[in-house]
Amino acid sequence: MTHDTERQFEELGLIEPLLRAVRTEGYSEPTPIQRDAIPHVLAGRDLVGLAQTGTGKTAAFALPILQLLDGAPPRKGRPPIRVLVLTPTRELASQIGESFATYGRHLDLRHTVVFGGVGQRAQESALRSRIDILVATPGRLLDLIGQRILALSEIEIFVLDEADRMLDMGFIHDVRRLIALLPARRQTLFFSATMPPEAQKLADDLLDEPAMVAVIPVATTVDSVLQSVYFAEKPQKRDLLAHVLRDASITRALVFTRTKHGADRVARHLTRAGVSAEAIHGNKSQNARERALAGFKRGATRVLVATDLAARGIDIDGISHVINFELPNVPETYVHRIGRTARAGAAGTALSFCEEEERPYLVDIERLIRMHLTVVTEHPHRSEIAPPQPTDLAPRRGRAAPAAQSPRPGGTAVSAPRPRSGRRRRWWPRRGSA
């Protein structure tokens, strides 16, 4: 790391032990969300961070949280848990825990991670010692609270991560039960990739005069990814995938399916075709998921086949290709998927397979990203049905295109806070507003 880079992180107000950890990790410069969020968190403000996985958002809350705790040491004895980070998936919880360990290596602060799918005895043992920071998934956390193994009555900082995915997975009631157990006086940090109405309502209930930091607009995240589409009918897709993967330039591929059973079928087909592949989804045991991720990270497995929910917590550099074996029916999901490649300035490629029934999904995707995917016509499994005419990129009536905002330098924007007194007003743009 250069002296200029170190000075950039110093300008955020980070203390020397954290700067040393940043230097060790070889960070080149703060990401936009880190640069804009960290000062607000250090100032003790509530915050909304609109950002996808891969934008550096974990460091945007982990670094200032570690500094705040270090500046106010806990009482002697066995103090209560001071920070709760709530996240929807086991994989994401583990990665956040690793981040706290990495950034806090030079501080006398302790963390632990709890999630379901594994026995809780080791987690109980960890919670009996001094724990400053708890990273948890909702179900296991509620189980432990119900058994009176821990309490949340003295939480100082609450982080709700991946809020939109939390709602998609049906955790809203669990989240609200947990929020009711938190003290009224606390700092709350709310992170989400999107802000649907349900997430807006939850944020409004949770936050007090929040700063808002957003990586905008969503469509810009696809600009660095080379995107293509193959038209093939459903029975040909698995053979098409094996054909595509004969390309040696595809060094590490993340393949998306809609269903768990579909992921298993695709992985088995690839294995029979001589391609090293593993499936990862919610029906897999935690140990199986961790083994699959570890093999993918170290390169022993070339292809990881995943559902959207399982892939939400995957944050791995060096993914050369994202392959949409099935197109998502929500166009924003396409953007989240392909954002797994082209990380940290690297090049990336996204390939999508589209059957006849999925063509309306392709129309919505192209309207969202405001560009046409390149059609690959020369392949042995192409559909007999002629490719559709190029999509009209104008937004459909009732659905606005991504807002053409004027971002701050670095691609972020910060909103004005919500007034503390008087009639409560919406402090973010209405969905679909320009």
C-alpha positions in Angstrom: 0.0 0.0 0.0 1.3 3.4 -0.9 1.6 6.3 1.5 -1.2 8.1 -0.5 -3.5 5.1 0.1 -2.7 5.1 3.8 -3.4 8.8 4.0 -6.8 8.2 2.3 -7.8 5.7 5.0 -6.4 8.0 7.7 -8.6 10.8 6.4 -11.6 8.6 7.4 -10.6 9.0 11.0 -9.5 5.3 11.5 -7.1 4.6 14.3 -3.6 3.1 13.8 -4.5 -0.6 14.7 -7.2 -0.6 12.0 -4.9 1.1 9.5 -2.3 -1.6 10.1 -4.9 -4.3 9.4 -5.9 -2.4 6.2 -2.3 -2.3 5.1 -1.9 -6.0 5.7 -4.9 -6.7 3.5 -3.4 -4.6 0.7 -6.4 -2.4 0.2 -5.6 0.1 -2.6 -8.1 2.8 -1.5 -11.5 3.1 0.2 -14.5 2.0 -1.8 -17.2 4.7 -2.3 -19.4 3.2 0.4 -16.5 2.9 2.8 -15.5 6.5 2.2 -19.0 7.9 2.8 -20.3 5.5 5.5 -17.4 5.3 7.9 -17.4 8.9 9.1 -21.2 8.7 9.7 -20.8 5.5 11.7 -17.9 6.9 13.7 -20.1 9.9 14.5 -22.7 7.6 16.1 -25.4 8.2 13.4 -28.0 5.8 12.2 -27.3 4.9 8.6 -28.9 3.3 5.5 -26.4 1.8 3.1 -27.8 0.8 -0.3 -25.1 -1.4 -1.8 -24.7 -4.9 -3.2 -22.3 -7.6 -2.1 -18.8 -6.8 -3.4 -18.9 -3.1 -2.8 -16.9 -3.2 0.4 -19.9 -2.7 2.6 -18.8 -5.2 5.3 -15.7 -3.1 6.0 -17.9 0.0 5.8 -19.5 -1.1 9.1 -16.9 -3.4 10.6 -14.1 -0.9 10.7 -15.9 1.9 12.5 -17.7 -0.5 14.8 -14.3 -1.9 16.0 -13.1 1.6 16.5 -16.2 2.7 18.5 -15.9 -0.4 20.8 -12.1 0.1 21.3 -12.7 3.7 22.3 -15.2 2.7 25.0 -13.8 -0.5 26.7 -16.4 -2.7 28.3 -16.8 -3.1 32.1 -14.7 -5.7 33.9 -16.1 -9.2 34.5 -18.4 -10.7 31.9 -20.0 -7.8 30.1 -23.0 -8.1 27.8 -22.8 -8.4 24.1 -22.4 -4.8 22.7 -22.9 -5.3 18.9 -25.4 -7.5 17.0 -25.0 -8.1 13.2 -28.0 -9.9 11.8 -27.7 -11.5 8.4 -29.8 -13.9 6.4 -27.5 -16.7 5.5 -24.9 -18.9 7.2 -22.3 -18.2 4.5 -22.6 -14.5 4.9 -22.5 -14.7 8.7 -19.3 -16.7 8.5 -17.7 -14.2 6.1 -18.7 -11.2 8.3 -17.2 -13.0 11.2 -13.9 -13.5 9.3 -13.9 -9.8 8.4 -14.2 -8.7 12.1 -11.3 -11.1 12.9 -9.2 -9.7 10.0 -9.8 -6.0 10.8 -9.7 -6.4 14.5 -6.5 -8.5 14.7 -4.7 -5.7 16.6 -7.5 -4.9 19.1 -8.6 -6.7 22.3 -12.1 -7.3 21.0 -13.9 -10.6 20.6 -16.6 -11.8 18.3 -18.5 -15.0 17.6 -20.8 -16.3 14.9 -24.0 -18.3 15.5 -26.2 -19.9 12.8 -28.4 -23.0 12.4 -27.7 -26.2 10.5 -25.0 -27.2 13.0 -25.0 -28.3 16.6 -25.2 -25.4 19.1 -23.0 -26.7 21.8 -19.8 -25.0 20.5 -21.8 -21.8 20.0 -23.1 -22.0 23.6 -19.5 -22.4 24.9 -18.3 -19.4 22.9 -21.2 -17.3 24.3 -20.2 -18.1 27.9 -17.0 -16.1 27.4 -16.7 -12.4 26.9 -18.2 -11.5 23.5 -18.2 -8.0 22.2 -19.7 -8.6 18.7 -22.2 -11.3 17.8 -22.9 -12.1 14.1 -26.1 -14.2 13.8 -28.8 -15.6 11.6 -32.4 -15.0 12.9 -33.5 -18.6 13.6 -30.6 -19.7 15.7 -30.4 -16.4 17.5 -34.1 -16.7 18.6 -33.5 -20.3 19.7 -30.6 -19.2 21.9 -32.5 -16.3 23.4 -35.5 -18.6 24.1 -33.1 -20.9 26.0 -31.9 -17.9 28.0 -28.3 -18.5 26.8 -28.0 -14.8 25.8 -29.8 -11.5 25.9 -29.9 -8.4 23.7 -30.9 -5.9 26.4 -27.6 -4.0 26.3 -26.8 -3.9 22.5 -25.2 -0.6 21.6 -25.0 -1.1 17.8 -27.4 -3.1 15.7 -26.5 -3.9 12.1 -29.2 -5.4 9.8 -27.4 -6.7 6.7 -28.9 -7.8 3.4 -32.3 -6.5 4.6 -34.1 -7.1 1.2 -32.9 -10.7 1.1 -34.0 -11.1 4.7 -37.5 -10.2 3.7 -37.4 -12.3 0.6 -36.5 -15.3 2.7 -39.5 -14.8 5.0 -37.6 -13.6 8.1 -39.6 -10.4 8.6 -41.5 -11.8 11.7 -38.2 -13.1 13.2 -36.5 -9.8 12.6 -39.3 -7.8 14.2 -39.3 -10.2 17.3 -35.5 -9.6 17.6 -35.9 -5.8 17.2 -38.4 -5.8 20.1 -35.7 -7.2 22.4 -33.2 -4.5 21.6 -32.8 -1.4 23.8 -34.5 1.8 22.4 -31.2 3.8 22.7 -28.9 2.2 20.2 -27.1 3.0 16.9 -28.7 1.2 13.9 -27.1 0.5 10.6 -29.3 -0.8 7.8 -27.8 -2.3 4.6 -29.7 -3.5 1.6 -29.1 -4.0 -2.1 -32.6 -2.7 -3.0 -35.3 -0.8 -1.1 -38.7 -2.4 -1.9 -41.7 -1.1 0.1 -41.4 -3.7 2.8 -37.8 -2.8 3.4 -38.7 1.0 3.4 -41.3 0.4 6.1 -38.8 -1.6 8.2 -36.2 1.0 7.9 -38.6 3.8 8.8 -39.5 1.9 12.0 -35.9 1.2 12.9 -33.9 4.4 12.2 -33.6 7.8 13.7 -32.4 10.7 11.5 -30.3 8.3 9.4 -27.6 9.3 6.9 -28.1 7.6 3.6 -25.2 6.3 1.5 -26.1 4.7 -1.8 -24.0 3.2 -4.6 -25.9 4.4 -7.6 -27.3 3.7 -10.1 -27.8 -0.1 -10.0 -27.3 -0.4 -13.8 -23.8 0.9 -13.6 -22.7 -2.3 -11.9 -23.0 -4.2 -15.2 -20.9 -1.8 -17.3 -17.6 -3.8 -16.7 -19.1 -7.2 -17.5 -19.2 -8.6 -21.0 -22.7 -10.0 -21.4 -24.1 -12.5 -23.9 -27.2 -14.6 -24.3 -27.7 -18.1 -25.9 -31.2 -19.0 -27.1 -31.7 -22.7 -26.3 -34.8 -24.7 -25.2 -34.9 -26.4 -21.7 -33.9 -29.9 -22.8 -30.7 -28.6 -24.5 -29.5 -26.4 -21.7 -27.4 -28.9 -19.8 -25.6 -30.0 -22.9 -25.1 -26.4 -23.9 -23.6 -25.7 -20.5 -21.1 -28.6 -20.8 -20.3 -27.3 -24.3 -19.6 -23.8 -23.1 -17.4 -25.0 -20.3 -15.0 -26.6 -22.7 -13.6 -23.1 -23.1 -10.4 -23.1 -21.0 -10.7 -19.4 -20.4 -13.6 -20.1 -18.0 -11.4 -20.7 -15.0 -13.9 -20.3 -12.2 -17.6 -20.2 -13.0 -20.7 -19.5 -10.8 -23.8 -21.1 -12.4 -27.3 -20.0 -11.2 -30.4 -22.1 -11.2 -33.8 -21.3 -9.9 -34.3 -24.4 -7.7 -32.3 -26.6 -5.4 -33.1 -29.8 -7.3 -32.1 -28.0 -10.5 -28.8 -27.1 -9.0 -28.2 -30.8 -8.1 -29.1 -32.0 -11.5 -26.9 -29.5 -13.3 -23.9 -30.4 -11.0 -24.4 -34.1 -11.6 -24.6 -33.6 -15.4 -21.4 -31.6 -15.4 -19.6 -34.2 -13.3 -20.5 -36.9 -15.7 -19.3 -34.6 -18.5 -15.9 -34.4 -16.8 -16.3 -30.9 -15.4 -15.5 -30.5 -11.7 -18.7 -29.1 -10.2 -20.4 -28.8 -6.8 -24.0 -27.6 -5.9 -24.7 -25.3 -3.0 -28.2 -24.6 -1.7 -30.4 -24.6 1.4 -30.9 -28.3 1.6 -27.2 -29.0 1.9 -25.8 -29.4 5.4 -23.6 -26.6 6.7 -20.5 -28.8 6.4 -21.3 -29.7 2.8 -21.8 -26.1 1.9 -18.5 -25.0 3.6 -16.6 -27.8 1.8 -18.1 -26.8 -1.6 -17.2 -23.1 -1.0 -13.7 -24.0 0.2 -13.1 -26.2 -2.9 -14.3 -23.4 -5.2 -12.2 -20.8 -3.5 -8.9 -22.8 -3.8 -9.7 -23.8 -7.3 -10.2 -27.5 -6.7 -13.8 -27.1 -8.0 -14.1 -25.2 -11.3 -17.8 -24.7 -11.3 -20.2 -23.9 -8.4 -23.9 -24.3 -9.1 -26.0 -22.3 -6.8 -29.5 -21.0 -6.1 -29.9 -17.2 -5.5 -30.5 -17.6 -1.8 -27.4 -19.8 -1.3 -25.2 -17.5 -3.4 -26.2 -14.4 -1.5 -23.4 -14.9 0.9 -20.7 -15.9 -1.6 -18.0 -13.2 -1.8 -15.2 -14.7 -3.8 -12.7 -12.8 -6.0 -11.5 -14.4 -9.2 -14.8 -15.6 -10.6 -14.2 -15.3 -14.3 -17.7 -16.2 -15.5 -21.3 -16.0 -14.2 -23.7 -18.3 -16.1 -27.4 -17.8 -15.8 -28.5 -21.4 -16.6 -32.0 -20.1 -16.0 -33.0 -16.4 -16.2 -34.4 -14.8 -13.0 -37.9 -13.5 -13.2 -36.9 -10.4 -11.2 -34.6 -8.3 -13.3 -32.7 -6.8 -10.4 -31.7 -10.4 -9.5 -29.8 -10.6 -12.8 -27.7 -7.5 -11.8 -26.9 -9.1 -8.4 -25.9 -12.3 -10.0 -23.5 -10.9 -12.6 -22.0 -8.6 -10.0 -20.2 -11.7 -8.7 -17.7 -11.3 -11.5 -15.6 -8.3 -12.6 -14.6 -7.7 -9.0 -11.8 -5.4 -7.8 -11.3 -4.0 -11.3 -10.9 -7.4 -13.0 -12.6 -8.3 -16.2 -15.7 -10.5 -16.1 -18.2 -12.3 -18.4 -21.8 -13.1 -17.9 -23.5 -15.8 -20.1 -27.3 -16.3 -20.0 -29.3 -19.2 -21.4 -32.8 -18.2 -22.5 -35.6 -20.6 -23.5 -38.9 -19.6 -25.1 -40.8 -19.2 -21.8 -38.0 -17.0 -20.4 -38.0 -14.4 -23.2 -40.2 -11.9 -21.2 -37.6 -12.1 -18.4 -34.9 -11.1 -20.9 -37.0 -8.1 -22.0 -37.3 -6.9 -18.4 -33.6 -7.4 -17.8 -32.6 -5.4 -20.9 -34.9 -2.6 -20.0 -33.4 -2.4 -16.5 -29.8 -2.4 -17.6 -30.7 -0.3 -20.7 -28.6 -2.3 -23.1 -29.1 -5.4 -25.4 -27.2 -8.6 -24.6 -25.1 -9.9 -27.4 -26.8 -12.9 -29.0 -24.5 -15.9 -29.6 -26.0 -17.7 -32.6 -23.2 -20.2 -33.4 -23.5 -23.0 -31.0 -24.7 -26.7 -31.4 -27.7 -26.5 -29.1 -29.4 -23.3 -30.4 -33.2 -23.0 -30.4 -35.1 -23.6 -33.6 -37.2 -20.6 -32.7 -35.8 -17.4 -34.2 -34.3 -15.0 -31.7 -36.6 -12.1 -30.8 -36.2 -8.7 -32.3 -34.2 -6.3 -30.1 -36.1 -5.1 -27.0 -37.5 -1.6 -26.9 -35.4 -0.3 -24.0 -38.0 2.3 -22.9 -39.3 1.4 -19.5 -42.8 -0.2 -19.3 -45.6 2.0 -18.2 -45.7 2.1 -14.4 -42.0 1.0 -14.1 -39.4 3.7 -14.2 -35.9 3.2 -15.6 -33.1 3.5 -13.0 -32.8 7.1 -11.8 -30.5 9.3 -13.7 -29.0 10.9 -10.6 -26.0 13.1 -10.3 -23.7 11.2 -7.9 -21.1 12.5 -5.7 -17.5 11.9 -6.9 -16.9 8.2 -6.6 -20.4 7.1 -7.5 -22.3 7.6 -4.3 -24.9 10.0 -3.0 -26.0 10.9 0.5 -29.5 12.0 1.3 -30.7 14.6 3.8 -31.7 13.0 7.1 -35.3 12.6 8.2 -36.5 15.3 10.5 -36.6 14.2 14.2 -39.8 16.2 15.0 -43.1 16.9 13.3 -44.8 14.7 10.8 -42.6 11.8 9.8 -41.7 12.1 6.2 -40.2 9.6 3.7 -36.5 10.2 3.6 -35.7 8.2 0.5 -37.0 8.5 -3.1 -40.2 6.6 -3.7 -39.6 3.5 -5.7 -39.4 4.2 -9.3 -39.0 7.9 -8.8 -36.4 9.8 -10.9 
